[in-house]
Amino acid sequence: MGAGRLTVVDPDHVEPTNLNSLAGATDAAARSGTSKTEVAAKLARGIDPDIAVHQVPHRSWTPTRGGSSAART
């Protein structure tokens, strides 16, 4: 039993300043500019090798004028 599927959305890459708050991130990942979605996918597959991970390494929505997040794609 498990989640089965996971979608990970994050436009950022691993940086040295966020190593302490990003589970699974390494100094090597920060040096190589690994996407945060790749780190999350690797971590999830380490827990459940059969999980299907869909990575979205970019914004999945764009705020409209006024800062509303209602315009999601």
C-alpha positions as CSV (number, residue, x, y, z in Angstrom):
1,M,0.0,0.0,0.0
2,G,1.2,3.5,-0.8
3,A,0.5,6.6,-2.7
4,G,1.2,5.1,-6.1
5,R,1.6,8.4,-7.9
6,L,3.2,11.7,-7.0
7,T,3.4,15.0,-8.8
8,V,6.3,17.3,-7.7
9,V,6.2,21.0,-8.7
10,D,9.1,23.3,-8.1
11,P,10.9,25.7,-10.6
12,D,14.0,26.0,-8.4
13,H,17.3,24.2,-8.3
14,V,19.2,23.0,-5.3
15,E,21.5,25.7,-3.9
16,P,23.9,25.6,-0.9
17,T,21.7,27.9,1.1
18,N,18.8,25.4,1.1
19,L,20.6,22.2,1.8
20,N,19.6,22.3,5.5
21,S,15.9,22.5,4.6
22,L,15.6,20.2,1.6
23,A,15.5,16.5,2.5
24,G,17.6,14.4,0.2
25,A,19.6,17.3,-1.2
26,T,23.4,17.0,-1.2
27,D,26.3,19.4,-1.7
28,A,26.9,17.6,-5.1
29,A,23.3,18.4,-6.1
30,A,23.9,22.0,-5.3
31,R,27.1,22.2,-7.2
32,S,25.6,20.6,-10.3
33,G,22.4,22.6,-10.2
34,T,20.1,19.6,-9.8
35,S,16.4,20.5,-9.9
36,K,14.5,20.2,-6.6
37,T,12.0,18.1,-8.4
38,E,14.7,15.5,-9.2
39,V,15.8,15.4,-5.5
40,A,12.2,14.9,-4.4
41,A,11.6,12.2,-7.0
42,K,14.8,10.3,-6.0
43,L,13.8,10.5,-2.3
44,A,10.3,9.2,-3.1
45,R,11.7,6.3,-5.1
46,G,14.0,5.5,-2.3
47,I,11.0,5.0,0.0
48,D,8.8,3.3,-2.7
49,P,10.6,2.1,-5.8
50,D,7.3,1.5,-7.6
51,I,5.9,5.0,-7.2
52,A,5.2,6.9,-10.4
53,V,6.7,10.4,-10.0
54,H,5.7,13.2,-12.4
55,Q,8.2,16.1,-12.2
56,V,7.1,19.6,-13.1
57,P,10.4,21.7,-12.8
58,H,8.6,24.9,-13.7
59,R,5.7,27.0,-12.4
60,S,2.4,25.3,-13.0
61,W,0.5,28.5,-12.7
62,T,1.0,32.2,-13.3
63,P,-0.4,34.8,-10.9
64,T,-2.9,37.2,-12.4
65,R,-2.7,41.0,-11.8
66,G,-3.2,41.8,-8.2
67,G,-1.3,38.7,-7.0
68,S,-4.3,36.3,-7.2
69,S,-3.3,32.7,-7.8
70,A,-6.7,31.9,-9.3
71,A,-5.4,31.5,-12.9
72,R,-3.9,28.0,-12.7
73,T,-3.1,25.8,-15.7
